[in-house]
Amino acid sequence: MSAAFFDLDKTVIAKSSTLAFSRPFYKGGLVNRRAVLKASYAQFVYLLQGADEDSMDKMRDYLKALCAGWSVQQVHDIVAETLHELIDPLVYAEALELFEEHRPAGREIVIVASSGEEMVGPIGEMLGVDRVIATRMEVAEGCYTGEIAFYAYGENKATAITELAADRGWDLADCYAYSDSDTDVPLLSAVGHPVAVNPDKALRRHASENDWPVRVFAKPVRASRRVPTPPGPPVAYAGVLTVAALLALAWALGRRPRTNG
């Protein structure tokens, strides 16, 4: 037994998972119209450039103020109501094909994403994966406090999969990992079979220097037509029970268009 670890955005799905929920969050009263417009711009920039370390740091810091006081149940309800409409058409066929290749080889499918578990968890269930690792926020009396309990990013992703592998008895040398971002080099370096998928410039360069395979995913499909309803227990959340939303939207609000001169 071993595992195949997948980043989510631009690796399994064609967009930012969190930015995709900006309009439903607006309708639910969690963010304002200005935030939705900025999220649309950020989605465009993200698809072209990805999110570097500086952007992710801004996103993390903004999140603390953005989500403080939000009802956890309201966020879960919004995601549940809009998940299939928003995410189902965005799943890469190539990712689903890899799921189907790894399972017969005895590998569990694990999504490792920086977005909040209340989005990553339901997406994982929709896709029938075995486990997810995601960011979590501290919660008190049913609301987010604004403090981050675990940030699934950078070295933290590598630490999380190392701990999970030890718990499951996996040899990471036998495991695979897939990601599009240079910020996931620690995750990719932790396994014996790293693969760069739709890589940003920095990851493409790193993959070339280290002879890592590079793959292009370019065919989004409706996952519901390809993924049967998974039998048995729901997807396991690897060490996370309640976590934050809108990490990527926070990046959108903290980012400004670049200007010349």
C-alpha positions, 0 to 999 in steps of 0.5 A: 500500500502507498498513496498518490498525493494531488494538489487541487487547484490547476492540478485536479480542477481547472480553477481556484476552488475557493474563488469559484465560490465567491458569488455564492458567498456574496449571495449568502452575505459573507462578502460584498460585491467589491470582493466578488469583482476582485475575485473574478480578476484574481481568478484570471491572474491565478490561471495565468500566473499562479500564486507565489509565496508572497501572494500566499502570505498575503492571503493567509494574513488577510484571512484572519480578519476576513473570516472572523465571526463567520458561522461555520454552519453557514459556510458548510451549507453554501458549499453543499448547495453549490458544489456540484454546479460550480466544481463538477464541470471543472475536473480534469479528465487526466486527473480522473484517469490517474485516479483510476490508474493508481487505485488498482495498484493499491494506492490511496488517493489523497488531495492536499490543498491550501484551501479550507477543508469545508470546500476540499472535503466535499470536493474530495467526497464528490471525486471519491478520493480516500483522504484530504489534507487542508487548511483549518481555522480555530472555531469557538461557539460555531464561528471562526475566531480568525486564527489559523490552526493549520495552514496546508502550505509549503513545508506544512504539506510535506510534514502532513503527508510524512505524518500520514504516511507514518500512520498508514505505514506507507513508504514515501519512496513508493508514493506519487505527488502531483502539483502545478506550483513551485510552492509545492516543491517540498511536497513533491520532493518528499515522495519518490515519484514527483510529477509537475502538472501544468507547472508555473515557470519556477516549477517547470525550471525545477522539474527540468533541473531534477528530471521530474516528469511534466504533464499537461492537463487540459480537458475539464469534464463533468466529474459526475459522468466519470466518477461513481458514487463512492461506497463505504465511509466518507472521505477521511480528513487527515488531521482536520475537522473544522477549517477555514474558507476563502483562502484564495479569495483573501489572496484576491482581496490582498492583491493589486494589479501590476502597473508599469513605471 
